[in-house]
């Protein structure tokens, strides 16, 4: 895999930091032509979430990006490279940056500029990915201290003591020798995402569940852990961290591994189709009516669904409206709403939480559409966009259920071998919406 350039962009598409592995002409082209064209493309879509991850750019280049929070992480390639490899590099880059500097924003990237630049230099060499494993990177790039950050902010120069790379040539390169912790603890987070398309009547059109097993390890010595899942056979297309002994998984369906120190993603998986009942923690329905060619009404209702008696929280329903929509009126019986027109008109409905006892959460949107016949009747004239629709097509939904596993895949046991000290352990489950749409 060869990447020409990596960029971190803010929400408006302006570069915050950039790193290149190409000639001067390609650097100028990426900075002055490709990135501005990509930023213009981002502004043309209703929301950053709807931007295609792979976009054909000028001069036979391809822009591959992910969006996390308010930032966009962009890789530019000019050769035949599998897009999934670039996406994996970008995901690993984000996880490494979070491990080093915490919450990622334009401000924190600028405050830790030297650290971020060093990390990019170590993660990618001559355009090829080397490693995004933080247990390896910590031996190459020191974690910034408060003093370092103050010096960087005052002087604009990254101050780092010269340090010989800690090259680990053992059979476990992800874990250094001689690790010591006062409190020995190991935490497991199983986060599952529901990708679903729901019809206006609440029926499930498509459904898929995937998940990640993320861990935080603070263990002394060189422990070996055995993680037993209660429904291991329901886990399909499993991708493991290099620390996992895959032979043991294939033979016994048990995850055996020597963990890295700190935070890491142990595994990602899909839930087998025949092992995943189509459970929806949030039940949504929609009714669309048209009073005339110009007047439209959308009604959306939301109720708690099958969530194991847990609260459905952080509910966001985003309804993009046609570019010609105007005179937008919104009513909601629960939660709050906002109407924005940054890229295209859209309504966002926010609910703090829903339980099985809550009823009557409803959103009503009324709007009019500019048409040629409406121009002489007080509606301002607008040239319709190519391919634009006269009515809304879908709502995009986000939610979270803490303490609930939609697939019922849970940790059966976690055992430690080799070491004999007392281990404190904990497990958390979270179910979230992935690509979740309500079709009208």
Secondary structure, 3 states (H helix, E strand, C coil): CCCCEEEEECCCCCEEEEEECCCHHHHHHHHHHHHHHHHHHHHHCCCHHHCCCEEEECCCEEEEEEEECCEEEEEEECCCCCHHHHHHHHHHHHHHHHHHHCCCCHHHHHHCHHHHHHHHHHHEECCEECCCCHHHHCCCCCCCCHHHHHHHHHHCCCCCCCCCCCCCCCCCCCCCCCCCCCCCEEEEEEEEEEEEEECCCCCEEEEEEEEEEEEEEECCCCCEEEEEECCHHHEEEEEECCCECHHHHHHHCCEEECCCCEEEEEEEEEECHHHCCCCCCEEEEEEEEECCCCEEEEEEEEEECCCCCCCEEEEEEEEECCCCEEEEEEEECCCEEEEECCCCCEEEEEEEEECCCCCCEEEEEEEEECCHHHHHHCCCCCCCCCCCCCCCCEEEEEEEEECCCCCCCCEEEEEEECCCCCCEEEEEEEEEEEEEEEEC
